[in-house]
Amino acid sequence: MLRSKLSLLAFFLAGIFLISGCTKESELTSPLTEADKEVIKQIIESDDFISGTDVALNDGTYLPLNFEFGSLSREFYPLRWGRIVKRVTKDYNYENVNDTLVVVTITRTVESDLKIAGSYTQGKTTPDTVITKPLTEVFTRKVQVVKKENADAPNARKWRIWAVSLVQGGTQNSNITIKKITLTLPDGNTIEVTDPLNQFYRPGFLGRHGVPSFNPSAVVKFTVTVQSATPDTDIVSMTYGVNRFGFFRARKLFKMVSSSGSEEVYEAELKVHSHRGNFNAMIHAISRESLYDDSAPVSVSVWGVPYVVF
């Protein structure tokens, strides 16, 4: 089960103390070497939470391939949609915070086709047309990596992941932006996220050292606050449950519960799936015109939350 906000605060304070304590174990006399960076990169790319982001973003063969393509500049009524990833470019930036702590900022540029299945006829329940729109998004995640002496080999260094942030991304110059995510837990406690790149969770065995953790069948309410440049009701959804092989993909649509000016609030209740492991829940806020106007460019904001089912 997820910890409350007070528990998270206590955890992070303890984490700061532990990290600062590690600085006495080794001394860095020079910047990271290229060999250091390569080792850190390999550790990061083998981590389920971090590598799973690419799998969670790619809807793959979510749509059938035998639809006819529609014409442009008409009102369209979407029934299903999915991102088909074509290319992912990754950039790693390494920051030495102190003697034993390095913060790695991973930037992914994801080039995709957004496939939208629907109809030009309102009220149809079976799609007869697929529209393809080009989609380029940039996603950022930070990883804290610590280094300390190996007790069995004093001259050896050991790197390990200490904590991971959430994922933040979307299209550039998007006219819709996620501002806050609130999780309401079965016991009534809540967790709020307003700064995803500076909210860290520590991975551990089955998530019990910090990553949000759930029992199967637990019911969690998600509340998403977005800022939108248009007065139309936008579309907020969450893709979740995707394992590292791309199986068990599920999507939950949110319902708008309030709006005030440019701010919109969406809610959904989710029953946690029964398959266990490490996952990334990707929350997407996409402007209405991205799906309903067949000639409008895509505007989307995405936050990704790591979680564990045990």
C-alpha positions as CSV (number, residue, x, y, z in Angstrom):
1,M,0.0,0.0,0.0
2,L,1.2,3.5,-0.7
3,R,2.6,5.5,2.2
4,S,0.9,8.6,3.4
5,K,2.4,12.1,2.8
6,L,3.8,12.1,6.3
7,S,5.4,8.7,5.8
8,L,7.0,9.8,2.6
9,L,8.4,12.9,4.3
10,A,9.9,10.8,7.0
11,F,11.4,8.4,4.3
12,F,13.0,11.2,2.3
13,L,14.5,12.8,5.4
14,A,16.0,9.4,6.3
15,G,17.2,9.1,2.8
16,I,19.0,12.4,2.9
17,F,20.7,11.3,6.2
18,L,21.8,8.0,4.7
19,I,23.2,9.6,1.5
20,S,25.1,12.2,3.5
21,G,26.5,9.5,5.7
22,C,27.8,7.6,2.7
23,T,30.1,10.5,1.7
24,K,32.6,9.4,4.4
25,E,33.1,6.0,2.7
26,S,34.8,7.2,-0.4
27,E,36.2,10.3,-1.9
28,L,35.9,11.5,-5.5
29,T,39.1,13.3,-6.6
30,S,38.0,13.9,-10.2
31,P,34.9,14.1,-12.3
32,L,33.1,10.9,-13.5
33,T,35.1,9.0,-16.1
34,E,33.6,7.7,-19.3
35,A,33.8,4.2,-17.8
36,D,31.8,5.3,-14.8
37,K,29.2,6.8,-17.0
38,E,28.9,3.7,-19.1
39,V,28.5,1.5,-15.9
40,I,25.8,3.8,-14.5
41,K,24.0,3.8,-17.9
42,Q,24.0,0.0,-18.0
43,I,22.6,-0.2,-14.5
44,I,19.9,2.3,-15.3
45,E,18.9,0.6,-18.6
46,S,18.5,-2.7,-16.8
47,D,16.2,-1.4,-14.2
48,D,12.5,-2.4,-14.6
49,F,11.0,0.9,-13.6
50,I,13.2,2.9,-16.0
51,S,13.4,0.6,-19.0
52,G,9.7,-0.1,-18.6
53,T,8.8,3.4,-19.5
54,D,9.5,2.8,-23.2
55,V,7.3,-0.3,-23.2
56,A,4.5,1.5,-21.4
57,L,4.5,4.4,-24.0
58,N,4.3,2.1,-27.0
59,D,0.8,0.9,-27.8
60,G,2.3,-1.3,-30.5
61,T,-0.4,-3.2,-32.5
62,Y,-3.2,-1.6,-30.5
63,L,-5.1,-0.9,-33.6
64,P,-5.9,-3.3,-36.5
65,L,-4.2,-2.5,-39.8
66,N,-7.0,-2.9,-42.3
67,F,-8.8,0.4,-41.9
68,E,-9.2,3.0,-44.7
69,F,-7.6,6.4,-44.0
70,G,-9.9,9.4,-43.9
71,S,-9.8,12.8,-45.5
72,L,-8.6,15.9,-43.6
73,S,-10.2,18.9,-41.9
74,R,-13.5,17.3,-40.7
75,E,-15.1,16.6,-37.4
76,F,-14.1,13.1,-36.3
77,Y,-15.5,10.9,-33.5
78,P,-12.8,8.8,-32.0
79,L,-13.4,5.4,-30.4
80,R,-9.9,4.1,-29.8
81,W,-6.4,5.5,-30.2
82,G,-2.9,4.4,-29.6
83,R,0.7,5.6,-29.9
84,I,2.9,3.5,-32.3
85,V,6.5,4.4,-31.4
86,K,8.9,4.5,-34.4
87,R,12.1,5.8,-32.8
88,V,13.4,6.6,-29.3
89,T,16.5,8.8,-28.8
90,K,18.0,8.9,-25.3
91,D,20.3,11.5,-23.8
92,Y,22.0,11.1,-20.4
93,N,23.3,14.0,-18.3
94,Y,25.4,13.3,-15.2
95,E,25.6,15.7,-12.2
96,N,28.0,15.1,-9.3
97,V,26.0,16.3,-6.3
98,N,28.6,15.2,-3.7
99,D,31.3,12.6,-3.1
100,T,28.9,9.6,-3.5
101,L,25.7,10.9,-5.1
102,V,25.2,11.4,-8.9
103,V,21.9,12.6,-10.4
104,V,21.4,11.3,-13.9
105,T,18.8,13.1,-16.0
106,I,17.4,10.9,-18.8
107,T,15.8,12.7,-21.7
108,R,13.8,10.6,-24.2
109,T,12.7,12.0,-27.5
110,V,10.0,9.7,-28.8
111,E,8.8,9.9,-32.4
112,S,5.5,8.1,-33.0
113,D,2.4,7.8,-35.1
114,L,-0.8,8.5,-33.2
115,K,-3.4,6.2,-34.7
116,I,-7.0,7.2,-34.0
117,A,-9.8,4.8,-34.9
118,G,-13.3,6.2,-35.2
119,S,-15.9,7.5,-37.6
120,Y,-17.0,10.6,-39.3
121,T,-20.5,9.6,-38.4
122,Q,-21.6,10.6,-34.9
123,G,-23.1,7.8,-32.8
124,K,-21.3,4.9,-34.5
125,T,-20.0,2.3,-32.1
126,T,-17.7,0.5,-34.5
127,P,-14.8,2.4,-36.1
128,D,-14.6,2.5,-39.9
129,T,-11.7,4.9,-40.3
130,V,-8.2,5.3,-38.9
131,I,-6.4,8.7,-38.9
132,T,-2.7,8.9,-38.5
133,K,-1.0,12.0,-37.0
134,P,2.7,12.5,-36.5
135,L,3.7,12.8,-32.8
136,T,7.0,13.9,-31.3
137,E,7.3,14.0,-27.5
138,V,10.1,14.7,-25.0
139,F,10.1,12.8,-21.7
140,T,12.4,13.4,-18.7
141,R,13.2,11.3,-15.6
142,K,15.8,11.7,-13.0
143,V,17.7,8.9,-11.3
144,Q,19.8,9.2,-8.1
145,V,22.8,6.8,-8.2
146,V,25.1,6.3,-5.2
147,K,28.6,5.0,-5.0
148,K,30.4,3.5,-2.0
149,E,33.3,1.2,-1.2
150,N,33.0,-2.5,-1.6
151,A,33.9,-4.0,1.7
152,D,35.4,-7.1,0.0
153,A,37.5,-5.1,-2.4
154,P,38.6,-1.8,-1.0
155,N,39.8,-0.5,-4.4
156,A,36.5,-1.3,-6.2
157,R,33.6,1.0,-6.6
158,K,30.0,-0.1,-6.5
159,W,27.2,2.0,-8.2
160,R,23.6,1.4,-7.4
161,I,20.3,3.2,-8.0
162,W,19.1,5.0,-4.9
163,A,15.9,6.6,-6.1
164,V,13.9,7.4,-9.2
165,S,11.7,10.4,-10.0
166,L,8.4,10.3,-11.8
167,V,8.3,10.8,-15.6
168,Q,7.3,14.2,-17.1
169,G,6.8,14.9,-20.8
170,G,4.6,15.5,-23.7
171,T,4.6,17.6,-26.9
172,Q,6.4,20.9,-27.0
173,N,4.3,24.1,-26.8
174,S,1.3,21.9,-25.7
175,N,-1.9,23.7,-25.0
176,I,-2.7,21.3,-22.2
177,T,-0.6,20.7,-19.1
178,I,-0.9,18.4,-16.1
179,K,-0.5,20.5,-12.9
180,K,-1.2,18.0,-10.1
181,I,-2.0,14.3,-9.4
182,T,-3.7,13.2,-6.2
183,L,-4.0,9.6,-5.1
184,T,-6.7,8.7,-2.5
185,L,-5.9,5.4,-0.8
186,P,-8.3,2.9,0.6
187,D,-7.6,4.1,4.1
188,G,-8.4,7.7,3.1
189,N,-4.8,9.0,3.1
190,T,-3.7,11.0,0.0
191,I,-0.5,11.6,-1.9
192,E,-0.1,14.7,-4.0
193,V,2.4,15.2,-6.9
194,T,3.0,18.7,-8.2
195,D,6.7,18.5,-9.1
196,P,7.3,15.1,-10.7
197,L,11.0,15.5,-11.4
198,N,11.8,16.3,-7.8
199,Q,9.6,13.7,-6.2
200,F,11.8,10.6,-5.7
201,Y,11.0,7.0,-4.8
202,R,13.5,4.4,-3.8
203,P,13.3,1.1,-5.6
204,G,13.5,-2.0,-3.5
205,F,12.4,-5.6,-3.3
206,L,8.7,-5.5,-4.2
207,G,8.7,-1.7,-3.7
208,R,8.8,-1.9,0.1
209,H,11.5,0.7,0.3
210,G,9.6,3.6,-1.1
211,V,8.1,2.9,-4.6
212,P,4.3,3.2,-4.3
213,S,3.1,-0.4,-3.6
214,F,-0.4,-2.0,-3.8
215,N,-2.1,-5.2,-3.0
216,P,-4.1,-6.8,-5.9
217,S,-7.7,-5.6,-6.1
218,A,-7.1,-2.5,-3.9
219,V,-9.2,0.4,-5.1
220,V,-7.3,3.7,-5.6
221,K,-8.9,7.0,-6.7
222,F,-6.8,9.2,-9.1
223,T,-7.5,12.9,-9.4
224,V,-5.8,14.8,-12.1
225,T,-5.7,18.6,-12.4
226,V,-4.9,20.0,-15.8
227,Q,-4.6,23.5,-17.3
228,S,-6.1,23.8,-20.7
229,A,-5.9,26.6,-23.3
230,T,-9.2,25.7,-24.8
231,P,-12.7,25.6,-23.3
232,D,-13.6,22.1,-24.6
233,T,-13.6,19.1,-22.4
234,D,-10.3,17.4,-22.9
235,I,-9.4,13.7,-22.6
236,V,-7.5,12.3,-19.6
237,S,-6.6,8.6,-19.5
238,M,-4.1,6.3,-17.9
239,T,-2.2,3.3,-19.4
240,Y,-1.2,0.9,-16.8
241,G,-0.4,-2.8,-16.0
242,V,2.1,-3.2,-18.9
243,N,4.9,-5.5,-18.1
244,R,8.4,-5.4,-19.6
245,F,7.3,-7.6,-22.5
246,G,4.3,-5.4,-23.4
247,F,1.6,-7.7,-22.1
248,F,-1.4,-6.8,-19.9
249,R,-1.9,-3.3,-21.3
250,A,-5.0,-1.6,-19.9
251,R,-6.4,1.9,-20.3
252,K,-8.7,3.8,-17.9
253,L,-10.6,6.9,-19.0
254,F,-11.1,9.7,-16.5
255,K,-14.3,11.8,-16.0
256,M,-14.2,15.6,-15.7
257,V,-15.7,16.5,-12.3
258,S,-15.2,20.3,-12.3
259,S,-13.7,23.2,-14.2
260,S,-12.9,26.8,-13.4
261,G,-11.4,29.0,-16.0
262,S,-8.6,27.2,-17.7
263,E,-8.4,24.6,-14.9
264,E,-10.1,21.2,-15.2
265,V,-10.3,18.4,-12.7
266,Y,-10.7,14.7,-13.7
267,E,-11.2,11.6,-11.6
268,A,-11.2,7.8,-11.9
269,E,-11.3,4.9,-9.6
270,L,-9.0,2.0,-10.4
271,K,-9.0,-1.6,-9.1
272,V,-5.4,-2.8,-9.0
273,H,-4.7,-5.7,-11.4
274,S,-3.8,-9.1,-10.0
275,H,-0.5,-9.7,-12.0
276,R,2.5,-8.8,-9.8
277,G,5.7,-6.9,-10.6
278,N,7.1,-3.5,-11.3
279,F,5.1,-1.1,-13.5
280,N,4.8,2.5,-14.8
281,A,1.3,4.1,-14.8
282,M,1.4,6.7,-17.6
283,I,-1.2,9.4,-17.2
284,H,-2.1,11.2,-20.5
285,A,-3.9,14.5,-20.9
286,I,-4.7,15.2,-24.5
287,S,-6.5,18.1,-26.0
288,R,-9.9,17.5,-27.4
289,E,-9.0,18.8,-30.8
290,S,-6.1,16.3,-31.0
291,L,-8.6,13.5,-31.3
292,Y,-11.8,15.1,-32.7
293,D,-10.2,17.4,-35.3
294,D,-8.6,15.3,-38.0
295,S,-6.3,18.1,-39.1
296,A,-5.2,19.6,-35.7
297,P,-1.7,18.8,-34.4
298,V,-1.5,16.7,-31.3
299,S,-1.1,18.4,-27.9
300,V,-0.5,16.1,-24.9
301,S,1.0,16.2,-21.4
302,V,2.2,13.0,-19.7
303,W,3.2,12.1,-16.2
304,G,4.5,8.6,-15.4
305,V,4.3,7.1,-11.9
306,P,6.3,3.9,-10.9
307,Y,4.4,1.4,-8.8
308,V,4.5,-2.2,-7.6
309,V,1.9,-4.8,-7.2
310,F,2.9,-7.5,-4.7
